[in-house]
């Protein structure tokens, strides 16, 4: 099956990304949870007229961190 733009992101498992990162010398990292909230005001995601959206935006960083099927991966080059 040919890959379409941006679909290739879904072709990897976390285990596969860990193996690939190890072979290339990269290490997994996770930014502090508070950093996830820095862009909310800039994206206007906290509009008080949309309480459902506000609750979703505030819960999303915790969901991403605690979800075992999370595929949001951050890699770091060695210093």
N, CA, C and O atoms as a Tripos MOL2 file, in Angstrom:
@<TRIPOS>MOLECULE
protein
  316   315    79     0     0
PROTEIN
NO_CHARGES

@<TRIPOS>ATOM
      1 N           0.8480   -1.1790    0.0000 N.3       1 UNK1
      2 CA          0.0000    0.0000    0.0000 C.3       1 UNK1
      3 C           0.8910    1.2390    0.0000 C.2       1 UNK1
      4 O           1.7400    1.3760    0.8810 O.2       1 UNK1
      5 N           0.7230    2.1320   -0.9520 N.am      2 UNK2
      6 CA          1.5680    3.3290   -0.9920 C.3       2 UNK2
      7 C           1.2490    4.2650    0.1640 C.2       2 UNK2
      8 O           0.1250    4.3060    0.6640 O.2       2 UNK2
      9 N           2.2520    5.0040    0.5700 N.am      3 UNK3
     10 CA          2.0680    5.9650    1.6600 C.3       3 UNK3
     11 C           1.5710    7.2930    1.1040 C.2       3 UNK3
     12 O           2.0170    7.7430    0.0480 O.2       3 UNK3
     13 N           0.6670    7.8990    1.8090 N.am      4 UNK4
     14 CA          0.1760    9.2150    1.4530 C.3       4 UNK4
     15 C           0.8300   10.2220    2.3970 C.2       4 UNK4
     16 O           1.2730    9.8410    3.4800 O.2       4 UNK4
     17 N           0.9030   11.4930    2.0130 N.am      5 UNK5
     18 CA          1.4980   12.4940    2.9070 C.3       5 UNK5
     19 C           0.8560   12.4670    4.2890 C.2       5 UNK5
     20 O          -0.3690   12.4580    4.4140 O.2       5 UNK5
     21 N           1.6610   12.4560    5.2890 N.am      6 UNK6
     22 CA          1.3030   12.4580    6.7110 C.3       6 UNK6
     23 C           0.7260   11.1390    7.2070 C.2       6 UNK6
     24 O           0.5900   10.9690    8.4190 O.2       6 UNK6
     25 N           0.3830   10.2070    6.3410 N.am      7 UNK7
     26 CA         -0.1230    8.9240    6.7990 C.3       7 UNK7
     27 C           0.9870    8.0340    7.3190 C.2       7 UNK7
     28 O           0.7400    7.1430    8.1310 O.2       7 UNK7
     29 N           2.2140    8.2670    6.8570 N.am      8 UNK8
     30 CA          3.3260    7.4250    7.2990 C.3       8 UNK8
     31 C           3.5290    7.5170    8.8060 C.2       8 UNK8
     32 O           4.0850    6.6060    9.4190 O.2       8 UNK8
     33 N           3.0800    8.6120    9.3950 N.am      9 UNK9
     34 CA          3.2170    8.7830   10.8340 C.3       9 UNK9
     35 C           2.4900    7.6570   11.5660 C.2       9 UNK9
     36 O           2.9200    7.2390   12.6410 O.2       9 UNK9
     37 N           1.4100    7.1740   11.0020 N.am     10 UNK10
     38 CA          0.6090    6.1370   11.6300 C.3      10 UNK10
     39 C           1.1270    4.7310   11.3760 C.2      10 UNK10
     40 O           0.5600    3.7700   11.8950 O.2      10 UNK10
     41 N           2.1720    4.5870   10.6030 N.am     11 UNK11
     42 CA          2.6990    3.2640   10.2710 C.3      11 UNK11
     43 C           3.7050    2.7510   11.3050 C.2      11 UNK11
     44 O           4.2010    1.6320   11.1670 O.2      11 UNK11
     45 N           4.0100    3.5210   12.3130 N.am     12 UNK12
     46 CA          5.0020    3.1360   13.3040 C.3      12 UNK12
     47 C           4.3410    2.8260   14.6340 C.2      12 UNK12
     48 O           3.3410    3.4380   15.0080 O.2      12 UNK12
     49 N           4.9160    1.8650   15.3390 N.am     13 UNK13
     50 CA          4.4910    1.6020   16.7160 C.3      13 UNK13
     51 C           5.4900    2.2860   17.6370 C.2      13 UNK13
     52 O           6.5880    2.6470   17.2140 O.2      13 UNK13
     53 N           5.1100    2.4620   18.8870 N.am     14 UNK14
     54 CA          6.0270    3.0660   19.8540 C.3      14 UNK14
     55 C           7.2640    2.1840   20.0070 C.2      14 UNK14
     56 O           8.3790    2.6960   20.1110 O.2      14 UNK14
     57 N           7.0790    0.8680   20.0220 N.am     15 UNK15
     58 CA          8.2270   -0.0460   20.1390 C.3      15 UNK15
     59 C           9.1580    0.1090   18.9300 C.2      15 UNK15
     60 O          10.3800    0.1030   19.0840 O.2      15 UNK15
     61 N           8.5920    0.2470   17.7450 N.am     16 UNK16
     62 CA          9.3990    0.4440   16.5510 C.3      16 UNK16
     63 C          10.1600    1.7590   16.5800 C.2      16 UNK16
     64 O          11.3180    1.8210   16.1660 O.2      16 UNK16
     65 N           9.5050    2.8190   17.0750 N.am     17 UNK17
     66 CA         10.1750    4.1090   17.2000 C.3      17 UNK17
     67 C          11.3010    4.0510   18.2280 C.2      17 UNK17
     68 O          12.3530    4.6610   18.0380 O.2      17 UNK17
     69 N          11.0740    3.3120   19.3230 N.am     18 UNK18
     70 CA         12.1370    3.1720   20.3330 C.3      18 UNK18
     71 C          13.3450    2.4510   19.7390 C.2      18 UNK18
     72 O          14.4840    2.8480   19.9830 O.2      18 UNK18
     73 N          13.1030    1.3990   18.9660 N.am     19 UNK19
     74 CA         14.2010    0.6540   18.3470 C.3      19 UNK19
     75 C          14.9480    1.5410   17.3460 C.2      19 UNK19
     76 O          16.1790    1.5520   17.3240 O.2      19 UNK19
     77 N          14.2200    2.2670   16.5360 N.am     20 UNK20
     78 CA         14.8410    3.1520   15.5540 C.3      20 UNK20
     79 C          15.6280    4.2680   16.2430 C.2      20 UNK20
     80 O          16.7350    4.6030   15.8220 O.2      20 UNK20
     81 N          15.0610    4.8330   17.2910 N.am     21 UNK21
     82 CA         15.7560    5.8930   18.0300 C.3      21 UNK21
     83 C          17.0500    5.3630   18.6480 C.2      21 UNK21
     84 O          18.0770    6.0410   18.6180 O.2      21 UNK21
     85 N          16.9980    4.1610   19.2040 N.am     22 UNK22
     86 CA         18.1960    3.5630   19.7990 C.3      22 UNK22
     87 C          19.2960    3.3440   18.7810 C.2      22 UNK22
     88 O          20.4740    3.5270   19.0870 O.2      22 UNK22
     89 N          18.9230    2.9550   17.5750 N.am     23 UNK23
     90 CA         19.9180    2.7190   16.5170 C.3      23 UNK23
     91 C          20.5460    4.0130   16.0190 C.2      23 UNK23
     92 O          21.6780    4.0080   15.5360 O.2      23 UNK23
     93 N          19.8260    5.1110   16.1320 N.am     24 UNK24
     94 CA         20.3410    6.3860   15.6420 C.3      24 UNK24
     95 C          20.9440    7.2480   16.7390 C.2      24 UNK24
     96 O          21.4200    8.3510   16.4700 O.2      24 UNK24
     97 N          20.9290    6.7560   17.9700 N.am     25 UNK25
     98 CA         21.5300    7.4990   19.0710 C.3      25 UNK25
     99 C          20.6100    8.5270   19.7170 C.2      25 UNK25
    100 O          21.0530    9.3180   20.5500 O.2      25 UNK25
    101 N          19.3480    8.5220   19.3460 N.am     26 UNK26
    102 CA         18.4000    9.4470   19.9570 C.3      26 UNK26
    103 C          17.8230    8.8280   21.2210 C.2      26 UNK26
    104 O          17.7870    7.6060   21.3650 O.2      26 UNK26
    105 N          17.3770    9.6720   22.1270 N.am     27 UNK27
    106 CA         16.7460    9.1560   23.3440 C.3      27 UNK27
    107 C          15.3480    9.7460   23.4730 C.2      27 UNK27
    108 O          15.0900   10.8650   23.0290 O.2      27 UNK27
    109 N          14.4620    8.9880   24.0800 N.am     28 UNK28
    110 CA         13.1050    9.4570   24.3170 C.3      28 UNK28
    111 C          13.1180   10.4740   25.4470 C.2      28 UNK28
    112 O          13.8640   10.3320   26.4160 O.2      28 UNK28
    113 N          12.3050   11.4760   25.3160 N.am     29 UNK29
    114 CA         12.1510   12.4710   26.3640 C.3      29 UNK29
    115 C          10.6840   12.8650   26.4240 C.2      29 UNK29
    116 O           9.9090   12.5410   25.5240 O.2      29 UNK29
    117 N          10.3200   13.5400   27.4460 N.am     30 UNK30
    118 CA          8.9450   14.0080   27.5740 C.3      30 UNK30
    119 C           8.9910   15.4150   28.1480 C.2      30 UNK30
    120 O           9.5360   15.6220   29.2320 O.2      30 UNK30
    121 N           8.4240   16.3910   27.4330 N.am     31 UNK31
    122 CA          8.4430   17.7610   27.9600 C.3      31 UNK31
    123 C           7.5690   17.8650   29.2050 C.2      31 UNK31
    124 O           6.6390   17.0770   29.3790 O.2      31 UNK31
    125 N           7.8590   18.8240   30.0610 N.am     32 UNK32
    126 CA          7.0210   19.0110   31.2530 C.3      32 UNK32
    127 C           5.5690   19.2700   30.8550 C.2      32 UNK32
    128 O           5.3030   19.8910   29.8260 O.2      32 UNK32
    129 N           4.6510   18.8000   31.6620 N.am     33 UNK33
    130 CA          3.2280   18.9070   31.3240 C.3      33 UNK33
    131 C           2.7820   20.3680   31.2270 C.2      33 UNK33
    132 O           1.8990   20.6890   30.4320 O.2      33 UNK33
    133 N           3.3750   21.2460   32.0170 N.am     34 UNK34
    134 CA          2.9880   22.6560   31.9460 C.3      34 UNK34
    135 C           3.3190   23.2720   30.5920 C.2      34 UNK34
    136 O           2.6680   24.2250   30.1650 O.2      34 UNK34
    137 N           4.3200   22.7350   29.9240 N.am     35 UNK35
    138 CA          4.6760   23.2500   28.6010 C.3      35 UNK35
    139 C           3.5450   23.0220   27.5950 C.2      35 UNK35
    140 O           3.4190   23.7660   26.6220 O.2      35 UNK35
    141 N           2.7360   22.0130   27.8260 N.am     36 UNK36
    142 CA          1.6090   21.7180   26.9360 C.3      36 UNK36
    143 C           0.5610   22.8230   26.9640 C.2      36 UNK36
    144 O          -0.2240   22.9630   26.0260 O.2      36 UNK36
    145 N           0.5470   23.5960   28.0240 N.am     37 UNK37
    146 CA         -0.4650   24.6430   28.1650 C.3      37 UNK37
    147 C          -0.0100   25.9990   27.6300 C.2      37 UNK37
    148 O          -0.8150   26.9290   27.5690 O.2      37 UNK37
    149 N           1.2460   26.1330   27.2430 N.am     38 UNK38
    150 CA          1.7610   27.4320   26.8290 C.3      38 UNK38
    151 C           1.1070   27.9690   25.5620 C.2      38 UNK38
    152 O           1.0150   29.1850   25.3920 O.2      38 UNK38
    153 N           0.6610   27.1160   24.6920 N.am     39 UNK39
    154 CA          0.0970   27.5890   23.4240 C.3      39 UNK39
    155 C          -1.4250   27.7520   23.4510 C.2      39 UNK39
    156 O          -2.0100   28.1820   22.4570 O.2      39 UNK39
    157 N          -2.0660   27.4200   24.5560 N.am     40 UNK40
    158 CA         -3.5310   27.4940   24.5890 C.3      40 UNK40
    159 C          -4.0480   28.9110   24.3410 C.2      40 UNK40
    160 O          -4.9700   29.1000   23.5480 O.2      40 UNK40
    161 N          -3.4750   29.8900   24.9980 N.am     41 UNK41
    162 CA         -3.9480   31.2660   24.8220 C.3      41 UNK41
    163 C          -3.6640   31.7480   23.4020 C.2      41 UNK41
    164 O          -4.4810   32.4550   22.8110 O.2      41 UNK41
    165 N          -2.5330   31.3760   22.8640 N.am     42 UNK42
    166 CA         -2.1670   31.7970   21.5160 C.3      42 UNK42
    167 C          -3.1330   31.2100   20.4800 C.2      42 UNK42
    168 O          -3.4600   31.8620   19.4880 O.2      42 UNK42
    169 N          -3.5840   29.9760   20.7180 N.am     43 UNK43
    170 CA         -4.5090   29.3340   19.7830 C.3      43 UNK43
    171 C          -5.9530   29.7030   20.0690 C.2      43 UNK43
    172 O          -6.8580   29.2380   19.3770 O.2      43 UNK43
    173 N          -6.1790   30.5210   21.0640 N.am     44 UNK44
    174 CA         -7.5290   30.9290   21.4820 C.3      44 UNK44
    175 C          -8.3960   29.7270   21.8160 C.2      44 UNK44
    176 O          -9.5770   29.6830   21.4730 O.2      44 UNK44
    177 N          -7.7970   28.7560   22.4870 N.am     45 UNK45
    178 CA         -8.4990   27.5250   22.8270 C.3      45 UNK45
    179 C          -9.2870   27.6560   24.1240 C.2      45 UNK45
    180 O         -10.0400   26.7500   24.4840 O.2      45 UNK45
    181 N          -9.1230   28.7660   24.8260 N.am     46 UNK46
    182 CA         -9.7970   28.9260   26.1160 C.3      46 UNK46
    183 C         -10.9040   29.9750   26.0360 C.2      46 UNK46
    184 O         -11.0020   30.8440   26.9010 O.2      46 UNK46
    185 N         -11.7070   29.8960   25.0350 N.am     47 UNK47
    186 CA        -12.8240   30.8160   24.8490 C.3      47 UNK47
    187 C         -13.9160   30.4830   25.8660 C.2      47 UNK47
    188 O         -14.4900   29.3960   25.8100 O.2      47 UNK47
    189 N         -14.2130   31.3910   26.7870 N.am     48 UNK48
    190 CA        -15.2170   31.0960   27.8290 C.3      48 UNK48
    191 C         -16.6100   30.8150   27.2770 C.2      48 UNK48
    192 O         -17.4500   30.2660   27.9900 O.2      48 UNK48
    193 N         -16.8700   31.1790   26.0300 N.am     49 UNK49
    194 CA        -18.1810   30.9000   25.4310 C.3      49 UNK49
    195 C         -18.3020   29.4460   25.0000 C.2      49 UNK49
    196 O         -19.3900   28.9860   24.6530 O.2      49 UNK49
    197 N         -17.1730   28.7120   25.0210 N.am     50 UNK50
    198 CA        -17.1610   27.3100   24.6030 C.3      50 UNK50
    199 C         -16.6220   26.4350   25.7330 C.2      50 UNK50
    200 O         -15.5010   25.9360   25.6340 O.2      50 UNK50
    201 N         -17.3880   26.2380   26.7970 N.am     51 UNK51
    202 CA        -16.8810   25.5050   27.9560 C.3      51 UNK51
    203 C         -16.4770   24.0620   27.6560 C.2      51 UNK51
    204 O         -15.5470   23.5420   28.2710 O.2      51 UNK51
    205 N         -17.1590   23.4190   26.7290 N.am     52 UNK52
    206 CA        -16.8090   22.0350   26.3720 C.3      52 UNK52
    207 C         -15.4100   21.9900   25.7460 C.2      52 UNK52
    208 O         -14.6170   21.0960   26.0440 O.2      52 UNK52
    209 N         -15.1210   22.9540   24.8860 N.am     53 UNK53
    210 CA        -13.7940   23.0290   24.2560 C.3      53 UNK53
    211 C         -12.7250   23.3400   25.3010 C.2      53 UNK53
    212 O         -11.6330   22.7730   25.2500 O.2      53 UNK53
    213 N         -13.0170   24.2190   26.2330 N.am     54 UNK54
    214 CA        -12.0490   24.5690   27.2800 C.3      54 UNK54
    215 C         -11.7170   23.3280   28.1050 C.2      54 UNK54
    216 O         -10.5470   23.0540   28.3720 O.2      54 UNK54
    217 N         -12.7350   22.5820   28.5060 N.am     55 UNK55
    218 CA        -12.5000   21.3660   29.3030 C.3      55 UNK55
    219 C         -11.6640   20.3620   28.5170 C.2      55 UNK55
    220 O         -10.7700   19.7250   29.0730 O.2      55 UNK55
    221 N         -11.9480   20.2230   27.2500 N.am     56 UNK56
    222 CA        -11.2050   19.2900   26.3950 C.3      56 UNK56
    223 C          -9.7390   19.7130   26.2830 C.2      56 UNK56
    224 O          -8.8430   18.8760   26.3870 O.2      56 UNK56
    225 N          -9.4950   20.9980   26.0730 N.am     57 UNK57
    226 CA         -8.1280   21.5000   25.9400 C.3      57 UNK57
    227 C          -7.3420   21.3540   27.2430 C.2      57 UNK57
    228 O          -6.1400   21.0900   27.2160 O.2      57 UNK57
    229 N          -8.0120   21.5240   28.3740 N.am     58 UNK58
    230 CA         -7.3290   21.3830   29.6600 C.3      58 UNK58
    231 C          -7.0370   19.9260   29.9990 C.2      58 UNK58
    232 O          -6.0540   19.6370   30.6810 O.2      58 UNK58
    233 N          -7.8750   19.0080   29.5350 N.am     59 UNK59
    234 CA         -7.6840   17.5860   29.8250 C.3      59 UNK59
    235 C          -6.7280   16.9000   28.8590 C.2      59 UNK59
    236 O          -6.1290   15.8820   29.2070 O.2      59 UNK59
    237 N          -6.5760   17.4380   27.6570 N.am     60 UNK60
    238 CA         -5.7840   16.7780   26.6080 C.3      60 UNK60
    239 C          -4.3490   16.4380   27.0300 C.2      60 UNK60
    240 O          -3.9240   15.3100   26.7790 O.2      60 UNK60
    241 N          -3.5810   17.3290   27.6470 N.am     61 UNK61
    242 CA         -2.2040   16.9620   28.0240 C.3      61 UNK61
    243 C          -2.1390   15.7720   28.9880 C.2      61 UNK61
    244 O          -1.2390   14.9380   28.8890 O.2      61 UNK61
    245 N          -3.0840   15.6980   29.9070 N.am     62 UNK62
    246 CA         -3.1020   14.5680   30.8400 C.3      62 UNK62
    247 C          -3.4670   13.2770   30.1200 C.2      62 UNK62
    248 O          -2.8870   12.2230   30.3830 O.2      62 UNK62
    249 N          -4.4320   13.3670   29.2090 N.am     63 UNK63
    250 CA         -4.8340   12.1920   28.4440 C.3      63 UNK63
    251 C          -3.6600   11.6740   27.6160 C.2      63 UNK63
    252 O          -3.3990   10.4710   27.5920 O.2      63 UNK63
    253 N          -2.9570   12.5740   26.9440 N.am     64 UNK64
    254 CA         -1.8170   12.1550   26.1340 C.3      64 UNK64
    255 C          -0.7340   11.5040   26.9830 C.2      64 UNK64
    256 O          -0.0910   10.5490   26.5490 O.2      64 UNK64
    257 N          -0.5320   12.0140   28.1830 N.am     65 UNK65
    258 CA          0.5220   11.4860   29.0460 C.3      65 UNK65
    259 C           0.1360   10.1320   29.6400 C.2      65 UNK65
    260 O           0.9930    9.2640   29.8020 O.2      65 UNK65
    261 N          -1.1250    9.9470   29.9600 N.am     66 UNK66
    262 CA         -1.5510    8.7270   30.6570 C.3      66 UNK66
    263 C          -2.0640    7.6340   29.7290 C.2      66 UNK66
    264 O          -2.1980    6.4860   30.1530 O.2      66 UNK66
    265 N          -2.3500    7.9590   28.4910 N.am     67 UNK67
    266 CA         -2.8890    6.9800   27.5500 C.3      67 UNK67
    267 C          -1.7770    6.0210   27.1020 C.2      67 UNK67
    268 O          -0.7860    6.4670   26.5230 O.2      67 UNK67
    269 N          -1.9210    4.7170   27.3560 N.am     68 UNK68
    270 CA         -0.8660    3.7760   26.9720 C.3      68 UNK68
    271 C          -0.7060    3.6310   25.4590 C.2      68 UNK68
    272 O           0.3280    3.1500   24.9960 O.2      68 UNK68
    273 N          -1.6930    4.0290   24.6980 N.am     69 UNK69
    274 CA         -1.5980    3.9460   23.2340 C.3      69 UNK69
    275 C          -1.1400    5.2670   22.6080 C.2      69 UNK69
    276 O          -1.2620    5.4690   21.4000 O.2      69 UNK69
    277 N          -0.6180    6.1490   23.4380 N.am     70 UNK70
    278 CA         -0.1540    7.4470   22.9760 C.3      70 UNK70
    279 C           0.9810    7.2870   21.9670 C.2      70 UNK70
    280 O           1.9480    6.5700   22.2250 O.2      70 UNK70
    281 N           0.8650    7.9410   20.8410 N.am     71 UNK71
    282 CA          1.9160    7.8950   19.8320 C.3      71 UNK71
    283 C           2.5980    9.2550   19.6690 C.2      71 UNK71
    284 O           3.3200    9.4730   18.6960 O.2      71 UNK71
    285 N           2.3720   10.1640   20.6110 N.am     72 UNK72
    286 CA          3.0970   11.4350   20.5800 C.3      72 UNK72
    287 C           4.4680   11.1660   21.1820 C.2      72 UNK72
    288 O           4.5860   10.8850   22.3740 O.2      72 UNK72
    289 N           5.4840   11.2500   20.3690 N.am     73 UNK73
    290 CA          6.8290   10.8640   20.7810 C.3      73 UNK73
    291 C           7.7650   12.0610   20.6170 C.2      73 UNK73
    292 O           7.7430   12.7440   19.5930 O.2      73 UNK73
    293 N           8.5720   12.3010   21.6210 N.am     74 UNK74
    294 CA          9.5900   13.3450   21.5690 C.3      74 UNK74
    295 C          10.9450   12.6740   21.6820 C.2      74 UNK74
    296 O          11.1640   11.8350   22.5560 O.2      74 UNK74
    297 N          11.8460   13.0460   20.7970 N.am     75 UNK75
    298 CA         13.1910   12.4760   20.7800 C.3      75 UNK75
    299 C          14.2060   13.5990   20.9860 C.2      75 UNK75
    300 O          13.9680   14.7520   20.6260 O.2      75 UNK75
    301 N          15.3440   13.2290   21.5760 N.am     76 UNK76
    302 CA         16.3850   14.1950   21.8530 C.3      76 UNK76
    303 C          17.7230   13.6870   21.3280 C.2      76 UNK76
    304 O          18.0620   12.5130   21.4800 O.2      76 UNK76
    305 N          18.4800   14.5970   20.7060 N.am     77 UNK77
    306 CA         19.8320   14.2510   20.2900 C.3      77 UNK77
    307 C          20.7370   14.2760   21.5140 C.2      77 UNK77
    308 O          20.4970   15.0470   22.4430 O.2      77 UNK77
    309 N          21.7800   13.4370   21.5270 N.am     78 UNK78
    310 CA         22.7030   13.4790   22.6650 C.3      78 UNK78
    311 C          23.4110   14.8290   22.7240 C.2      78 UNK78
    312 O          23.7100   15.4360   21.6950 O.2      78 UNK78
    313 N          23.6660   15.2760   23.9240 N.am     79 UNK79
    314 CA         24.3110   16.5800   24.1260 C.3      79 UNK79
    315 C          25.7740   16.5500   23.7980 C.2      79 UNK79
    316 O          26.4550   17.5690   23.9170 O.2      79 UNK79
@<TRIPOS>BOND
     1     1     2 1
     2     2     3 1
     3     3     4 2
     4     3     5 am
     5     5     6 1
     6     6     7 1
     7     7     8 2
     8     7     9 am
     9     9    10 1
    10    10    11 1
    11    11    12 2
    12    11    13 am
    13    13    14 1
    14    14    15 1
    15    15    16 2
    16    15    17 am
    17    17    18 1
    18    18    19 1
    19    19    20 2
    20    19    21 am
    21    21    22 1
    22    22    23 1
    23    23    24 2
    24    23    25 am
    25    25    26 1
    26    26    27 1
    27    27    28 2
    28    27    29 am
    29    29    30 1
    30    30    31 1
    31    31    32 2
    32    31    33 am
    33    33    34 1
    34    34    35 1
    35    35    36 2
    36    35    37 am
    37    37    38 1
    38    38    39 1
    39    39    40 2
    40    39    41 am
    41    41    42 1
    42    42    43 1
    43    43    44 2
    44    43    45 am
    45    45    46 1
    46    46    47 1
    47    47    48 2
    48    47    49 am
    49    49    50 1
    50    50    51 1
    51    51    52 2
    52    51    53 am
    53    53    54 1
    54    54    55 1
    55    55    56 2
    56    55    57 am
    57    57    58 1
    58    58    59 1
    59    59    60 2
    60    59    61 am
    61    61    62 1
    62    62    63 1
    63    63    64 2
    64    63    65 am
    65    65    66 1
    66    66    67 1
    67    67    68 2
    68    67    69 am
    69    69    70 1
    70    70    71 1
    71    71    72 2
    72    71    73 am
    73    73    74 1
    74    74    75 1
    75    75    76 2
    76    75    77 am
    77    77    78 1
    78    78    79 1
    79    79    80 2
    80    79    81 am
    81    81    82 1
    82    82    83 1
    83    83    84 2
    84    83    85 am
    85    85    86 1
    86    86    87 1
    87    87    88 2
    88    87    89 am
    89    89    90 1
    90    90    91 1
    91    91    92 2
    92    91    93 am
    93    93    94 1
    94    94    95 1
    95    95    96 2
    96    95    97 am
    97    97    98 1
    98    98    99 1
    99    99   100 2
   100    99   101 am
   101   101   102 1
   102   102   103 1
   103   103   104 2
   104   103   105 am
   105   105   106 1
   106   106   107 1
   107   107   108 2
   108   107   109 am
   109   109   110 1
   110   110   111 1
   111   111   112 2
   112   111   113 am
   113   113   114 1
   114   114   115 1
   115   115   116 2
   116   115   117 am
   117   117   118 1
   118   118   119 1
   119   119   120 2
   120   119   121 am
   121   121   122 1
   122   122   123 1
   123   123   124 2
   124   123   125 am
   125   125   126 1
   126   126   127 1
   127   127   128 2
   128   127   129 am
   129   129   130 1
   130   130   131 1
   131   131   132 2
   132   131   133 am
   133   133   134 1
   134   134   135 1
   135   135   136 2
   136   135   137 am
   137   137   138 1
   138   138   139 1
   139   139   140 2
   140   139   141 am
   141   141   142 1
   142   142   143 1
   143   143   144 2
   144   143   145 am
   145   145   146 1
   146   146   147 1
   147   147   148 2
   148   147   149 am
   149   149   150 1
   150   150   151 1
   151   151   152 2
   152   151   153 am
   153   153   154 1
   154   154   155 1
   155   155   156 2
   156   155   157 am
   157   157   158 1
   158   158   159 1
   159   159   160 2
   160   159   161 am
   161   161   162 1
   162   162   163 1
   163   163   164 2
   164   163   165 am
   165   165   166 1
   166   166   167 1
   167   167   168 2
   168   167   169 am
   169   169   170 1
   170   170   171 1
   171   171   172 2
   172   171   173 am
   173   173   174 1
   174   174   175 1
   175   175   176 2
   176   175   177 am
   177   177   178 1
   178   178   179 1
   179   179   180 2
   180   179   181 am
   181   181   182 1
   182   182   183 1
   183   183   184 2
   184   183   185 am
   185   185   186 1
   186   186   187 1
   187   187   188 2
   188   187   189 am
   189   189   190 1
   190   190   191 1
   191   191   192 2
   192   191   193 am
   193   193   194 1
   194   194   195 1
   195   195   196 2
   196   195   197 am
   197   197   198 1
   198   198   199 1
   199   199   200 2
   200   199   201 am
   201   201   202 1
   202   202   203 1
   203   203   204 2
   204   203   205 am
   205   205   206 1
   206   206   207 1
   207   207   208 2
   208   207   209 am
   209   209   210 1
   210   210   211 1
   211   211   212 2
   212   211   213 am
   213   213   214 1
   214   214   215 1
   215   215   216 2
   216   215   217 am
   217   217   218 1
   218   218   219 1
   219   219   220 2
   220   219   221 am
   221   221   222 1
   222   222   223 1
   223   223   224 2
   224   223   225 am
   225   225   226 1
   226   226   227 1
   227   227   228 2
   228   227   229 am
   229   229   230 1
   230   230   231 1
   231   231   232 2
   232   231   233 am
   233   233   234 1
   234   234   235 1
   235   235   236 2
   236   235   237 am
   237   237   238 1
   238   238   239 1
   239   239   240 2
   240   239   241 am
   241   241   242 1
   242   242   243 1
   243   243   244 2
   244   243   245 am
   245   245   246 1
   246   246   247 1
   247   247   248 2
   248   247   249 am
   249   249   250 1
   250   250   251 1
   251   251   252 2
   252   251   253 am
   253   253   254 1
   254   254   255 1
   255   255   256 2
   256   255   257 am
   257   257   258 1
   258   258   259 1
   259   259   260 2
   260   259   261 am
   261   261   262 1
   262   262   263 1
   263   263   264 2
   264   263   265 am
   265   265   266 1
   266   266   267 1
   267   267   268 2
   268   267   269 am
   269   269   270 1
   270   270   271 1
   271   271   272 2
   272   271   273 am
   273   273   274 1
   274   274   275 1
   275   275   276 2
   276   275   277 am
   277   277   278 1
   278   278   279 1
   279   279   280 2
   280   279   281 am
   281   281   282 1
   282   282   283 1
   283   283   284 2
   284   283   285 am
   285   285   286 1
   286   286   287 1
   287   287   288 2
   288   287   289 am
   289   289   290 1
   290   290   291 1
   291   291   292 2
   292   291   293 am
   293   293   294 1
   294   294   295 1
   295   295   296 2
   296   295   297 am
   297   297   298 1
   298   298   299 1
   299   299   300 2
   300   299   301 am
   301   301   302 1
   302   302   303 1
   303   303   304 2
   304   303   305 am
   305   305   306 1
   306   306   307 1
   307   307   308 2
   308   307   309 am
   309   309   310 1
   310   310   311 1
   311   311   312 2
   312   311   313 am
   313   313   314 1
   314   314   315 1
   315   315   316 2
@<TRIPOS>SUBSTRUCTURE
     1 UNK1         2 RESIDUE 1 A UNK
     2 UNK2         6 RESIDUE 1 A UNK
     3 UNK3        10 RESIDUE 1 A UNK
     4 UNK4        14 RESIDUE 1 A UNK
     5 UNK5        18 RESIDUE 1 A UNK
     6 UNK6        22 RESIDUE 1 A UNK
     7 UNK7        26 RESIDUE 1 A UNK
     8 UNK8        30 RESIDUE 1 A UNK
     9 UNK9        34 RESIDUE 1 A UNK
    10 UNK10       38 RESIDUE 1 A UNK
    11 UNK11       42 RESIDUE 1 A UNK
    12 UNK12       46 RESIDUE 1 A UNK
    13 UNK13       50 RESIDUE 1 A UNK
    14 UNK14       54 RESIDUE 1 A UNK
    15 UNK15       58 RESIDUE 1 A UNK
    16 UNK16       62 RESIDUE 1 A UNK
    17 UNK17       66 RESIDUE 1 A UNK
    18 UNK18       70 RESIDUE 1 A UNK
    19 UNK19       74 RESIDUE 1 A UNK
    20 UNK20       78 RESIDUE 1 A UNK
    21 UNK21       82 RESIDUE 1 A UNK
    22 UNK22       86 RESIDUE 1 A UNK
    23 UNK23       90 RESIDUE 1 A UNK
    24 UNK24       94 RESIDUE 1 A UNK
    25 UNK25       98 RESIDUE 1 A UNK
    26 UNK26      102 RESIDUE 1 A UNK
    27 UNK27      106 RESIDUE 1 A UNK
    28 UNK28      110 RESIDUE 1 A UNK
    29 UNK29      114 RESIDUE 1 A UNK
    30 UNK30      118 RESIDUE 1 A UNK
    31 UNK31      122 RESIDUE 1 A UNK
    32 UNK32      126 RESIDUE 1 A UNK
    33 UNK33      130 RESIDUE 1 A UNK
    34 UNK34      134 RESIDUE 1 A UNK
    35 UNK35      138 RESIDUE 1 A UNK
    36 UNK36      142 RESIDUE 1 A UNK
    37 UNK37      146 RESIDUE 1 A UNK
    38 UNK38      150 RESIDUE 1 A UNK
    39 UNK39      154 RESIDUE 1 A UNK
    40 UNK40      158 RESIDUE 1 A UNK
    41 UNK41      162 RESIDUE 1 A UNK
    42 UNK42      166 RESIDUE 1 A UNK
    43 UNK43      170 RESIDUE 1 A UNK
    44 UNK44      174 RESIDUE 1 A UNK
    45 UNK45      178 RESIDUE 1 A UNK
    46 UNK46      182 RESIDUE 1 A UNK
    47 UNK47      186 RESIDUE 1 A UNK
    48 UNK48      190 RESIDUE 1 A UNK
    49 UNK49      194 RESIDUE 1 A UNK
    50 UNK50      198 RESIDUE 1 A UNK
    51 UNK51      202 RESIDUE 1 A UNK
    52 UNK52      206 RESIDUE 1 A UNK
    53 UNK53      210 RESIDUE 1 A UNK
    54 UNK54      214 RESIDUE 1 A UNK
    55 UNK55      218 RESIDUE 1 A UNK
    56 UNK56      222 RESIDUE 1 A UNK
    57 UNK57      226 RESIDUE 1 A UNK
    58 UNK58      230 RESIDUE 1 A UNK
    59 UNK59      234 RESIDUE 1 A UNK
    60 UNK60      238 RESIDUE 1 A UNK
    61 UNK61      242 RESIDUE 1 A UNK
    62 UNK62      246 RESIDUE 1 A UNK
    63 UNK63      250 RESIDUE 1 A UNK
    64 UNK64      254 RESIDUE 1 A UNK
    65 UNK65      258 RESIDUE 1 A UNK
    66 UNK66      262 RESIDUE 1 A UNK
    67 UNK67      266 RESIDUE 1 A UNK
    68 UNK68      270 RESIDUE 1 A UNK
    69 UNK69      274 RESIDUE 1 A UNK
    70 UNK70      278 RESIDUE 1 A UNK
    71 UNK71      282 RESIDUE 1 A UNK
    72 UNK72      286 RESIDUE 1 A UNK
    73 UNK73      290 RESIDUE 1 A UNK
    74 UNK74      294 RESIDUE 1 A UNK
    75 UNK75      298 RESIDUE 1 A UNK
    76 UNK76      302 RESIDUE 1 A UNK
    77 UNK77      306 RESIDUE 1 A UNK
    78 UNK78      310 RESIDUE 1 A UNK
    79 UNK79      314 RESIDUE 1 A UNK
